[in-house]
Structures are given as structure tokens and as C-alpha cells.
Amino acid sequence: MTLDPKNWTDFRQVAHAMLDSSLDKMENSKQGRVWTPVPKNLKANLKIDAPNEGATPQQIKQELDQILEYGPGNTHPRFFGWVNGAGSPSNILAEIAAASMNVNSGGRNHIAPIIEQQIIKWSAGIMGMPDSTTGLITSGTSMATIIALKVARDKALELHDTSTLVGYTSAQTHNCIAKAFDLLGIPVTALRKIPCDNNFEIDIKKLEETIEKDISRNLHPFTLVGNAGTVNTGSIDNLDKLADIANNNDMWYHIDGAFGSAAILSKTVHHRLKGLNRADSIAFDFHKWWQVNYEAGCVLIKDHVSHKKSFANRPEYLKYYEGGLAGGDFWAMDYGPELSRSFRALKVWVHLKSHGIDQIADVVEKNINQAQYLKNRIESEGALELLAPVPLNICCFRYKFQSDIDMNNSLLVLKIQESGIAVPSTTVIDGNTAIRVNITNHRTKVSDIDLLINSVLEIGESLI
Ligand SMILES: *Cc1c(COP(=O)(O)O)cnc(C)c1O
């Protein structure tokens, strides 16, 4: 036997119907509730022993149709939680093609590495990095960060001992940096979290003082991590100034641009990213503001020699040949930790070809304007107060409850999520619980922002 369908005609019919279900899901993503918890009986039905016997394609489709209903809701225009992208139907075309090829894009001589490297060239160009920049499409920014900081660490280890390495970033930085330190065998305490100013940007003076102090203790500053869009408020560090500091101290300059680096496409905000192109490495996500489906992150590394040196280490069974399938110009496994990798690059490529950079730029600009609209609405409502500046696409605010203000704001967010009307999330700003609204969604309209604010006011009032 093989695992191919016994009857291709039947399978084809089900596959076409499945495509229709999937397209219905995306076409109707504006409708209905944003998030619906998985019903108890469905949860119970899923808890079965591993099946010994297979099911028919029809049976599988029935199950998939049910599963389609219970995602987190980030394809909906009123999903504002954390930083999630909304995805686009163009990805479905690519995913179908990729599934039928079942490519391993860890290396060898075929179409996948060519397409992946073309995207790296486009990305480097957009971020203002040189054409010789190397990089990979990764699962996300977390993995991109690990790859970039490993190159930084390995370069530092040529001169210094691990135990003397120290790195710097702001107190607002995402925890993927500390995780990368940990995974790379550098104690997380060696990552200095520098306090921020009133705009939630790294305090340059405190950074310089801390570096000086560390040097005087015979420690070795090896990396400086700047933020192009922090996760709490969307603040952007002074990237140009950080580049000077990294340069003066021979530090590897990494920028976390997970979502915020997409603002390089914005006419109104791109000047705030001055210095982005001076980074030694940038990590960002196509699956956030670029609207590519999960998973699609990217790492860009300026020093391609160090990049390869950090990962290329081929055993005999992976020998390179000039010709044949074991040839090819670029093997991803020489530039990252994974050998087997899916053809993620295809959906990024199809997405970019389908929409062009201009449409993505329009989405970014639209979301930035919507965040300003939201800020103005918050400031005009007596019951609400803004908790942080709005430099990009994130608003942090709260309902001015007279008592138990933190608990009541958390409860308010929970109630909105459960109402199905919208999904904001919470964070803590200067010790205060905030309602946090992130807008990285091509489907969001101003009317969705109004609906959100109206239900915040309504639910807030009901909690008094
Ligand atoms: C989302 C995010 C990350 C982590 O990226 P993943 O793609 O989820 O791994 C890192 N930094 C910032 C600022 C983020 O918003």
C-alpha cells in the first residue's frame, strides 16, 4: 500500500470543497464573533487515543470545518491583542502549492533556496542594508534573534571568555532577547536592562554610564540591542545614536524590529527609523505588520562571512558538490541551526508579488492613522485616560474606575474578549494595568475602532 488516496477523484472533490471552506473562512473573517472559546464537548471529543485506523477524506473534512471555527480570531478586523498579523488569502495559494511539493529548504539545488534568497535581497534593500547581506526566513523573530545573537556571540568569543560578555538593551525590550542569551549560554544577568525615558525609549545617558561601569570591571560589552517598535507601546529607540555607541565600543548592533521595522514603509514615520540600516543584524516578522500568514520571520545579517562561520560545519553526509542536486549556491543549514525546513519563503514571495510593497505600505500607514484616531477618541472621553504616548500603532489606556482600578481594567478586557466584540489585551505601564490595543491589521476600519471604544465605555460603566 501507499498513503496516496485510494480514489483520487473522491479526494479531489473533498480537497476542492476544503478549499471552498477555507476561502469562506477568510472571505467572511469580518463577520461574527472575534474569539469563541473551544466548546467543552469538542474538547472532550478531541481527547481520544491515537487512532489505529484511518478516516475517509470526507470525515476529515468534517472535523476540519469544525476546527476552522475556533482559532484565536486574529483574521478578524477587531483583533487588537498582543501583536498578531491578520494574514491574507494570497497565502492560501502558496500553502497549497508548498504542501504539494513537500520541499525541504535546508539546502541543495532547487527552487526554494533561490526564492528564499530573493526575499532576503528584497528585505535587505527595503531596510537599507547592503546587497551582500545574508539571511533566512525563520519561524519568527524569536528564532531570528537567536541566529543573530549567536553570530554576535561567536565573534566576541574569538577575543573574550563567555563569562565576561555583557549586552545592553532597554527595559521595554521583548523577552526573546533574554531567552536568546540563555540559549546561547550567556547568563541572563549579563543582559543589562537599561531604564527608559518618558517616551519608553532607552535612556542614552544611563546606557553610556552602565557600559563605562562594566568596562571598568573588566567585562566585555559585546552586543547592543535596539528597538524599532517595543511590544508594550511601540516606542522606537534612538537607533542612530545607538549605532554610534555600538560602533564606539565594538559591539554587535542588533535591532528588534519584529513589527515596527515595517514602519520603514511609512511616509509619516520612516524618519523615526533613521539608523536602522546601521545595524549588524535585524530581526523582524513578515507574519505581523506585513500580513503574511504564520510562521514567517526574517533575520538579516550584514557580515555574511561571520554569519556562515557561525553555522557552517558540514559532516560528510552533507558534502557539497559543484553539480547535481547536492550543489546550489545557498544552503540555509550553513546559516542557521535547522537542517529540515519548510518552504515558508513561498508564501512570503506570493504575498509580496500579489500585493506589491505599495499595498503593504498603505496598510502600515492606515494602521498608524487609526492609532492616532484611537488616541484622540480616548483623550476626548472623560472616563478614559491614555497611559503612554502613541508613536506607532499601539495605544495603552485605562478606564478611570474609582476603586480597584487595576483589577477592574483586567476584568474589562476579559469581558470584551468574552463578548466576542473585540480582542484587546492587557499590559502594565509604569505599574498600572493598561488596556492595550495593537493595530496591525489590514481589515481594520475606523468603525471597528469606534465599536471597540463604545464597548469599553459600556462594559466599563457596567462594572462600576
Ligand atoms: C512578536 C515580537 C517578538 C517575538 O517574535 P515572534 O515572531 O513571536 O517569535 C519579539 N519582539 C517584538 C517587539 C515582538 O513584537
PDBQT file of the ligand as one rigid body, heavy atoms in Angstrom, charges set to zero:
ROOT
HETATM    1  C1  LIG A 501       6.346  39.438  18.487  1.00  0.00    +0.000 C 
HETATM    2  C2  LIG A 501       7.602  40.073  18.946  1.00  0.00    +0.000 A 
HETATM    3  C3  LIG A 501       8.756  39.310  19.154  1.00  0.00    +0.000 A 
HETATM    4  C4  LIG A 501       8.764  37.809  19.015  1.00  0.00    +0.000 C 
HETATM    5  O1  LIG A 501       8.510  37.444  17.695  1.00  0.00    +0.000 OA
HETATM    6  P1  LIG A 501       7.914  36.005  17.316  1.00  0.00    +0.000 P 
HETATM    7  O2  LIG A 501       7.700  36.099  15.852  1.00  0.00    +0.000 OA
HETATM    8  O3  LIG A 501       6.619  35.887  18.072  1.00  0.00    +0.000 OA
HETATM    9  O4  LIG A 501       8.904  34.988  17.706  1.00  0.00    +0.000 OA
HETATM   10  C5  LIG A 501       9.905  39.985  19.501  1.00  0.00    +0.000 A 
HETATM   11  N1  LIG A 501       9.938  41.313  19.650  1.00  0.00    +0.000 NA
HETATM   12  C6  LIG A 501       8.832  42.084  19.479  1.00  0.00    +0.000 A 
HETATM   13  C7  LIG A 501       8.934  43.554  19.637  1.00  0.00    +0.000 C 
HETATM   14  C8  LIG A 501       7.622  41.474  19.124  1.00  0.00    +0.000 A 
HETATM   15  O5  LIG A 501       6.538  42.227  18.936  1.00  0.00    +0.000 OA
ENDROOT
TORSDOF 0
